[in-house]
Amino acid sequence: MQSHRFIAVGKALAALALSLVVLTAMFAPAAAGEVRFGKNVRIGGHDFSNQTYDSKHRARIYLYNGKPRKEGCVWRKDGHGGRVKVCHLQRK
């Protein structure tokens, strides 16, 4: 009888520990990363070599099968102190 009680307590503690790990992972901030494109990097046939993007300098690239209305790339403010490179490009 005593061993069954210890097993039940052990399972309850394991479930509690697992739920704490899951909650910690949910509320932990995302890791800050940086993407550096090296030599000969092409996106949709367009050259994006030697460019660096992080949380303050981001890129949003739209690829179209036909000719886009506003073709090319422009830098825009993102409203949070950073900049976003918005590109409307035709696939080559």
N, C-alpha and C positions, 0 to 999 in steps of 0.2 A: 504494500500500500504506500509506503514511504517513497519508494523509487518512482512510482507513477507521478507523485506530486513534484519530485525534482525534475522529471522529464517535462512536465507541463510548464514549470517555471522557466526552464531552460529555453523552451520553444517561445515563450512569451518574451523573454529577454532578447532572443535572436530576432524576433519580429520587430521589437522596439528599436534595436540597433540598425536593422535594415531600413526602417522608416526614417530614422535620423540621417542616415547616409543619403537617402533619396531626397529628403528635404534640403539638406546642405547643398547637394548638387543642383537643385532647382534654383536656389537663390544665390548661388555663387556667380560673380560677374563673368562675362565671356572674356576669354583671353584676347588681349590686344595683339593684332597681327599686322604684318606688313607683306605686301607682295611686290617683288622686284622682278620685272621682266628682263631677261638677258638678251643675248644676240639672237637675231632672226626669229623674233616672236611675231606671229601673224594671227589676227583675229578676223575671220571672214575675208581673208585675202588682203587685209590692210596691215601696215607695219606698226607695231606697238613696241618696238625694241627699246631697251634701256629706259623704261619708265617705272616709277615707283609709286605705289598707292598704299595708304594706311587709313586710319580713322579720320584724319583731317583732310586728306586729299584722296577722293574716291573717283571711280569711273562708272558711268552708266552707258553701256554700248547697245544700240539698237541696230540689228541687221535686217535689211529688207531684200526681198527677191527682185523687186522693181526699183525704180529711182525714188528715193525719199523726197518729201516735200522740202525739208530744210537739211540739205546735205552738208556734212562736215562736223567739226567738233568745236564746242565752246565751253569755257569755264563758267560755272554759275555758283552762287552762294547757296549753301544748304540750309541756312537758318540756324545752325548750331555752332557757328564759328569756323566751319570748314568750307571746302570747295569741292564741287563735283564736276568732272569732265563729262559732258553729255555729248555722245557721238551718234549721229544718224548716218549710217553707212550702207551702201549697196554691196551685196555679196559679189565677189569677183569670180 
